[in-house]
Amino acid sequence: MLSTPNVEDSLREIADITARMLPDRPMVAVTLRRNGDTVTVASTGPHASLIDELARDHGLGPCLEALHTAAPVAIPDMTDERRWGAYPARMLARGIRSAHSQPLLIDGVAVGTLNVYSPHPNMFGAAALPAIALTSAHTAVLLAAAIQSARQAALTAQLQSALASRSLIDQALGITMAQRRCDRDAAFEVLRVASQHENIKIVAVAAGIIRAITGNDPTPPHFNVPTRPTPIRRNS
């Protein structure tokens, strides 16, 4: 997952692997919480995705139950199911007889579910459940790593943006200090007043000063991305 630019492609691969691992190759879908909503991000095919979305659109079914309770939810035989109102009838109309939703847990919180569906009853019993649980646990670990990586990338981008803005402001302060023969505080006050008067950010004022002096747009600073050091080989 971490070596793939698109996390959804990785989850689709996990869904395919899960289907191949289980008896009779059931339909598999992966649902995640995203910006306060619940979205099917990967599935073994359009039918699996449609079934998953049908339940979510009506706010019913084992997928949402597993998300809310952070516990697995099973339907051994849809014909015997009495929970969630019209949900069993909708599933039976689409040829689904059994289903199972396993939460994807990160620090005890369900961030998504691994959902399996079969046209046959009692397909997710003692033989299948350990594989489903193990796959879900591994998927959650990979998701946690991907989320942490995304957060780190966002933080790095924010820091680089802040440093770039600071660089432009420092250049503009130097120019203003030289032109007005003033100290740094007085130069900053000039930029601040201009910012308020023109109703633009100070960094935009700074960029305008640099552009007026050099005749060119400011060049963003270069950031060297650290690389992992090459391991030292020791002779045995």
KAJOVEN-V966691 format. One record per backbone hydrogen bond with DSSP energy under -1.0 kcal/mol. CO is the residue of the C=O (numbers start at 1). NH is the residue of the N-H. Records with the same first field share a line. If there is no record, write none. Layout:
BEGIN
CO: NH  NH
END
This chain:
BEGIN
1: 4
6: 10
7: 11
8: 12
9: 13
10: 14
11: 15
12: 16
13: 17
14: 18
15: 19
16: 20
17: 21
18: 22
22: 25
27: 117
28: 44
29: 115
30: 41  42
31: 113
32: 39
34: 37
37: 34
39: 32
42: 30
45: 49
46: 50
47: 51
48: 52
49: 53
50: 54
51: 55
52: 56
53: 57
54: 58
55: 60
56: 59
61: 65
62: 66
63: 67
64: 68
65: 69
66: 70
73: 101
75: 99
76: 122
77: 80
84: 87
86: 90
87: 91
88: 92
89: 93
91: 96
92: 95
97: 78
98: 118
99: 75
100: 116
101: 73
102: 114
104: 111
106: 109
109: 106
111: 33
112: 104
113: 31
114: 102
115: 29
116: 100
117: 27
118: 97  98
125: 129
128: 132
129: 133
130: 134
131: 135
132: 136
133: 137
134: 138
135: 139
136: 140
137: 141
138: 142
139: 143
140: 144
141: 145
142: 146
143: 147
144: 148
145: 149
146: 150
147: 151
148: 152
149: 153
150: 154
151: 155
152: 156
153: 157
154: 158
155: 159
156: 160
157: 161
158: 162
159: 163
160: 164
161: 165
162: 166
163: 167
164: 168
165: 169
166: 170
167: 171
168: 172
169: 173
170: 174
171: 175
172: 176
173: 177
174: 178
175: 179
176: 180
177: 181
183: 187
184: 188
185: 189
186: 190
187: 191
188: 192
189: 193
190: 194
191: 195
192: 196
193: 197
194: 198
195: 200
201: 205
202: 206
203: 207
204: 208
205: 209
206: 210
207: 211
208: 212
209: 213
210: 214
211: 215
END
